[in-house]
């Protein structure tokens, strides 16, 4: 290596980078067993393959002066170098498996959509001109330039990845989303081979707004696809133990039973419930929360009227009967 002056190279992302030659040591080109070291093989291979751009991690910046000097020794023009910032763990530091350093197949198995993962990774250290962070792949391809890549490392934010995956889920046609969640629904026993997809669509349309990962469909659709539901003990204790709950549920059950199946719709159910609230003088929360737990088993769900209509009159009545039997043995 030269001892005087400096070795300078241009980085497409970082601009001019200068290393004083006094900092450079001689390095081994051929090992004792006759095999070339990486530094020599890298330069020779890239030249023979006519590589024009080398994109690699920023940890290779200190090695680049060696490669530039090798190209000069061979009388060859070096390729364009671009050293990419590393992806950092939340809060900074090295990204580990615990923080998200996993194989792509693992993300697929967890229920992340390919387009969402590509979108998320593309914005780690790069940005599009538009304010919207959910960017179609065609727009990313059109707008991408190496020069726009950030010089500093971006942190891997799982919450943002989950949010972005949820945004892609909400934008999917219901038929496509159904096909994506089907394996998880099948594994959970909510559907089987001859279940018509159309039977899943109504509940999935409601669940779609609340999902972040594809397996979330299981917990959100269970109350729509099973005749019986599993009751969350915490929700039961919080909302079904209040005085007067049995009275409210019994009154609503009688009103629901008086409806025809085809009248069990949000447009009919909302004024029906409001009329009961006006008559009883009870606040909405004292009636709706117990009703939700009684028919879904959970403390949260999509809008109560859409939920009731999707569950259907027959199953709603059966679940109210079950709850009332527990409250009034």
C-alpha positions in Angstrom: 0.0 0.0 0.0 1.2 3.5 -0.7 2.6 5.3 2.3 2.3 8.9 1.1 -0.8 11.0 0.4 -4.3 9.7 0.6 -6.7 7.3 -1.2 -9.9 9.0 -2.2 -13.1 7.4 -3.7 -16.6 8.7 -4.4 -19.5 7.0 -2.6 -22.8 7.5 -4.4 -24.6 8.0 -1.1 -21.9 9.7 1.0 -19.9 11.7 -1.5 -16.1 11.9 -1.3 -14.4 9.7 1.3 -10.7 10.2 1.9 -8.4 7.9 3.9 -4.8 9.0 4.6 -2.5 6.3 3.3 -0.5 6.3 6.5 -3.6 4.6 8.1 -3.4 1.7 5.6 -1.4 -1.4 6.2 -0.2 -4.0 3.7 -2.6 -6.9 3.5 -2.4 -10.5 2.3 -3.5 -11.3 -1.2 -2.7 -15.0 -1.4 -2.9 -17.3 1.6 -0.3 -19.9 2.4 -2.4 -22.6 0.8 -2.6 -20.7 -2.5 -6.1 -19.5 -2.2 -6.8 -15.8 -2.7 -8.2 -13.7 0.1 -11.5 -12.0 -0.2 -10.0 -8.6 -1.1 -8.2 -10.0 -4.2 -11.0 -12.3 -5.3 -13.6 -9.6 -4.9 -11.8 -7.2 -7.1 -10.9 -9.8 -9.8 -14.4 -11.3 -9.8 -16.2 -7.9 -10.1 -13.9 -6.9 -13.0 -14.5 -10.2 -14.9 -18.3 -10.0 -14.3 -18.2 -6.4 -15.5 -19.8 -5.1 -12.3 -20.6 -1.4 -12.6 -22.1 -0.7 -9.1 -21.2 -2.2 -5.8 -23.8 -1.8 -3.1 -22.8 -3.1 0.3 -23.1 -2.4 4.0 -21.3 0.6 5.5 -19.1 -1.8 7.5 -17.1 -2.3 4.3 -16.1 1.4 4.0 -12.7 0.9 5.7 -11.9 -1.9 3.2 -12.7 0.2 0.1 -9.3 2.0 0.0 -7.6 -1.4 -0.3 -9.9 -2.3 -3.2 -9.4 1.1 -4.9 -5.6 0.6 -4.7 -6.0 -2.9 -6.2 -8.0 -1.6 -9.1 -5.3 1.0 -9.7 -2.5 -1.7 -9.5 -4.4 -3.6 -12.2 -4.8 -0.5 -14.3 -8.6 -0.9 -14.1 -11.4 1.6 -13.4 -13.2 0.7 -10.1 -17.0 0.4 -10.1 -19.3 3.0 -8.4 -19.5 2.3 -4.7 -22.5 2.8 -2.5 -22.3 1.9 1.2 -25.7 1.3 2.7 -26.5 2.2 6.3 -27.3 -0.7 8.6 -30.7 -1.4 10.1 -30.6 -0.8 13.8 -32.5 -2.3 16.7 -35.3 -0.2 18.4 -33.4 2.3 20.5 -30.2 1.9 18.4 -27.6 -0.8 18.5 -27.1 -4.0 16.6 -30.3 -5.6 15.2 -30.7 -9.1 16.6 -33.2 -11.9 16.0 -35.2 -10.7 19.0 -35.6 -7.3 17.3 -36.6 -8.5 13.9 -33.5 -10.0 12.2 -35.3 -13.0 10.8 -35.6 -14.8 7.5 -38.3 -13.6 5.1 -40.1 -17.0 5.3 -40.5 -16.4 9.1 -42.4 -13.1 8.4 -44.6 -14.9 5.9 -45.4 -17.6 8.5 -46.3 -14.9 11.1 -48.9 -13.4 8.7 -47.1 -10.5 7.1 -48.0 -9.7 3.4 -45.1 -9.6 0.9 -46.0 -6.1 -0.3 -46.2 -4.7 3.2 -42.8 -6.1 4.1 -41.2 -4.7 0.9 -42.8 -1.3 1.6 -41.6 -1.3 5.2 -38.0 -2.3 4.3 -37.9 0.1 1.4 -38.5 3.0 3.7 -35.8 2.1 6.2 -33.2 4.6 5.1 -35.1 5.8 2.0 -38.2 8.0 1.4 -40.5 8.7 -1.4 -41.5 12.3 -2.4 -45.2 11.8 -1.3 -46.3 12.1 2.3 -48.1 8.7 2.2 -46.0 5.9 3.6 -48.1 3.1 2.1 -46.5 3.1 -1.4 -47.3 0.7 -4.2 -44.3 -1.2 -5.5 -44.6 0.3 -8.9 -44.2 3.8 -7.4 -41.2 2.7 -5.4 -39.5 1.4 -8.5 -40.3 4.5 -10.4 -39.0 6.9 -7.7 -36.0 5.0 -6.4 -32.6 6.4 -6.7 -29.4 5.4 -4.8 -28.7 9.0 -4.1 -31.9 9.3 -2.0 -30.7 6.6 0.5 -30.0 8.0 3.9 -26.5 8.1 5.3 -27.6 7.1 8.8 -29.1 3.8 10.0 -32.9 3.5 10.5 -34.4 1.7 13.5 -36.5 -1.4 12.9 -39.9 -0.5 14.3 -42.2 -3.5 14.8 -45.2 -1.4 15.6 -44.8 0.5 12.3 -44.4 -2.8 10.4 -47.6 -4.1 12.0 -49.5 -0.9 11.3 -48.3 -1.0 7.6 -49.3 -4.7 7.3 -52.8 -3.7 8.7 -53.0 -0.9 6.1 -52.3 -3.4 3.3 -54.9 -5.8 4.7 -57.5 -3.1 4.8 -56.9 -2.3 1.1 -57.2 -5.9 -0.1 -60.3 -7.1 -1.9 -62.3 -9.3 0.3 -61.9 -12.3 -2.0 -58.1 -12.0 -1.9 -58.0 -11.5 1.8 -60.2 -14.6 2.4 -57.8 -16.7 0.3 -54.9 -15.3 2.4 -56.4 -16.0 5.8 -58.0 -19.4 4.8 -55.1 -21.6 6.0 -55.2 -20.1 9.5 -59.0 -20.4 9.6 -58.8 -24.0 8.5 -56.1 -24.8 11.0 -58.3 -23.3 13.8 -61.2 -25.4 12.7 -63.4 -22.4 11.8 -63.7 -23.6 8.1 -63.2 -26.8 6.2 -62.7 -27.8 2.6 -66.4 -27.5 1.6 -67.1 -24.3 3.5 -68.3 -21.7 1.0 -66.1 -18.7 0.9 -69.2 -16.5 0.8 -70.0 -17.7 4.3 -66.8 -16.0 5.6 -67.1 -12.7 3.7 -69.6 -10.9 6.0 -67.5 -11.4 9.2 -64.2 -10.9 7.4 -65.4 -7.5 6.2 -66.0 -6.5 9.8 -62.7 -8.0 11.0 -60.7 -6.5 8.1 -60.7 -3.1 9.8 -59.3 -4.5 13.0 -56.6 -6.8 11.7 -52.9 -6.2 11.6 -51.6 -9.8 10.8 -53.4 -12.5 8.8 -53.8 -14.9 11.8 -55.7 -12.1 13.6 -58.7 -13.3 11.5 -59.0 -16.3 13.8 -59.8 -14.4 16.9 -62.0 -11.9 15.1 -64.0 -14.4 13.1 -64.6 -17.1 15.8 -67.8 -15.5 17.0 -69.1 -15.3 13.5 -68.2 -18.8 12.4 -68.9 -20.9 15.5 -72.2 -21.6 17.0 -70.8 -21.4 20.5 -68.2 -18.9 21.7 -65.5 -18.9 24.3 -66.0 -16.3 27.0 -63.2 -14.1 28.2 -63.3 -14.4 32.1 -62.1 -10.8 32.5 -64.8 -9.5 30.2 -67.5 -11.6 32.0 -66.3 -10.3 35.4 -66.2 -6.7 34.3 -69.5 -6.4 32.3 -71.8 -9.3 33.2 -71.5 -9.0 37.0 -73.2 -5.6 37.2 -76.6 -5.5 38.9 -79.5 -5.4 36.4 -77.6 -7.0 33.5 -79.9 -10.0 33.4 -82.9 -7.7 33.2 -81.4 -5.7 30.3 -80.4 -8.8 28.4 -83.7 -10.5 29.0 -85.6 -7.4 27.7 -83.4 -7.3 24.6 -83.8 -11.0 24.0 -87.6 -10.6 23.9 -87.3 -7.8 21.4 -84.9 -9.7 19.2 -87.1 -12.7 19.3 -90.1 -10.7 18.0 -88.1 -9.8 14.8 -88.1 -11.8 11.6 -84.8 -13.2 10.5 -84.6 -10.9 7.5 -85.3 -7.9 9.8 -82.3 -8.6 12.0 -80.3 -5.8 10.4 -78.4 -2.8 11.7 -81.1 -0.5 10.4 -83.7 -2.2 12.6 -81.5 -3.1 15.6 -80.2 0.4 16.3 -83.5 2.1 16.8 -84.7 -1.0 18.7 -81.9 -0.6 21.2 -82.3 3.1 21.4 -86.0 2.7 22.2 -85.1 0.3 25.1 -82.5 2.8 26.5 -85.1 5.6 26.3 -87.6 3.4 28.1 -85.2 2.1 30.8 -83.3 5.3 31.3 -80.0 3.2 31.3 -76.8 4.7 29.8 -75.7 3.0 26.6 -72.6 1.5 28.2 -74.5 -0.4 30.8 -76.4 -2.2 28.1 -74.2 -2.5 25.1 -71.1 -3.8 26.9 -72.9 -6.7 28.5 -74.7 -7.4 25.2 -71.4 -7.6 23.4 -69.9 -10.0 25.9 -73.0 -12.2 25.8 -73.0 -12.6 22.1 -69.2 -12.5 21.2 -67.6 -13.6 24.5 -65.2 -10.6 24.3 -65.1 -7.0 25.5 -64.4 -5.6 22.1 -65.8 -6.2 18.6 -66.8 -4.3 15.5 -69.9 -2.1 15.8 -72.5 -3.9 17.9 -75.3 -3.6 15.3 -73.1 -4.9 12.5 -71.9 -7.6 14.8 -75.4 -8.7 15.8 -76.6 -8.8 12.2 -73.5 -10.8 11.1 -74.0 -13.4 14.0 -77.6 -13.6 13.0 -80.9 -13.8 15.0 -80.8 -17.5 15.7 -77.3 -17.6 17.2 -77.8 -14.3 19.0 -80.9 -15.7 20.8 -79.0 -18.9 21.7 -76.1 -17.0 23.2 -78.4 -14.7 25.1 -80.2 -17.8 26.5 -76.8 -19.3 27.5 -75.8 -16.1 29.3 -79.1 -15.6 31.0 -78.9 -19.2 32.2 -75.6 -18.5 33.8 -76.8 -15.2 35.4 -80.1 -16.6 36.6 -79.6 -20.3 37.3 
